[in-house]
Amino acid sequence: MLQLRLIVPADLREEVLERLDACVGVAHVVVLPGAAVRPAGDVVLCDVAREAVDELLGELRASGLAERGAISMDETGLTLSAAADAAQEAAPGEGVDALVWEEVAEVVHDESTLSGVFLALLAVATMLAACGAVLDSAVLIVGAMAVGPEFGPLAGFCVALVQRRLRPALRSLLALAVGFTLAMALTVGFALLMDSLGLFSDAKFAAARPNTSFIWQPDAMSFVVAFLAGIAGLLSLTSAKASALVGVAISVTTVPAAANAAVAVAYGEYAQGWGSAVQLALNLSGIVLAGVLTLLVQHGAWRLAQRGR
């Protein structure tokens, strides 16, 4: 169950309560008359089955509540209530399959914004992956995967495409373009610094690297892996059982390729640089294509489930 907290202006009270009463997934409606000060109005609390939330939020938005009052939503955690059980039973579909667009859009908005923290994490991840590439260390590549934050803008771009919203799409593209450009430029300097300290060398980078050579040798499997990773990532994002570990797994298909390309530029190994760039492009396109298709399929399946109730 999810809990909605609404600030409802007095003239919208009856309409909002009618909409809550008509929603089969709503339970535990509490009205606190005049409790809200800014904006002024009633505070209305209710628990809603996850599978009924998206439609209800759309109706509340249509009433003008988001503009004149407020709508906030939180997970309830443990709920022991026969009324809640009945609401969940009456709501169509399964809660874990429910696609709550407002929730998804809010998550990806925060994760796809160009910020200092995003740039720093992506730069550090790329430098760490550069160490893994030169030393042919799978452990360091995994470490870079854990740090990379680039799945947020990728998911944000997918959501914006499906919702046909230009501004969020451009915001996500800006974060990706600026983030990878800056991270790769800093990694070029990092590689030259490490070389001057004797910690990196062109010989190490050009040598056979069986653990990491896949980074700059793209093939059909590169796209397949990225496509599957994109499906997993978007399912994680939209599912009630989302896991941050899936976002970590996504990083394996992007950050190492960007890092290898940067080191290749530093050493003038342009064949590796080109292969890494192709790998990065394949991975990004595979993730985006899979993400868009996943959202479209989820949305279509959920609408069919609601129609069939």
Secondary structure, 3 states (H helix, E strand, C coil): CEEEEEEECHHHHHHHHHHHHHCCCEEEEEEEEEEEECCEEEEEEEEECHHHHHHHHHHHHHCCHHHHCEEEEEECCCCCCHHHHHHHHHCCCCHHHCCCHHHHHHHHHHHCCCCHHHHHHHHHHHHHHHHHHHHCCHHHHHHHHHHCCCHHHHHHHHHHHHHCCHHHHHHHHHHHHHHHHHHHHHHHHHHHHHHHCCCCCHHHHHCCCCCCHHHHCCCHHHHHHHHHHHHHHHHHHHCCCCCHHHHHHHHHHCHHHHHHHHHHHHHCCHHHHHHHHHHHHHHHHHHHHHHHHHHHHHHHHHHHHHHCC
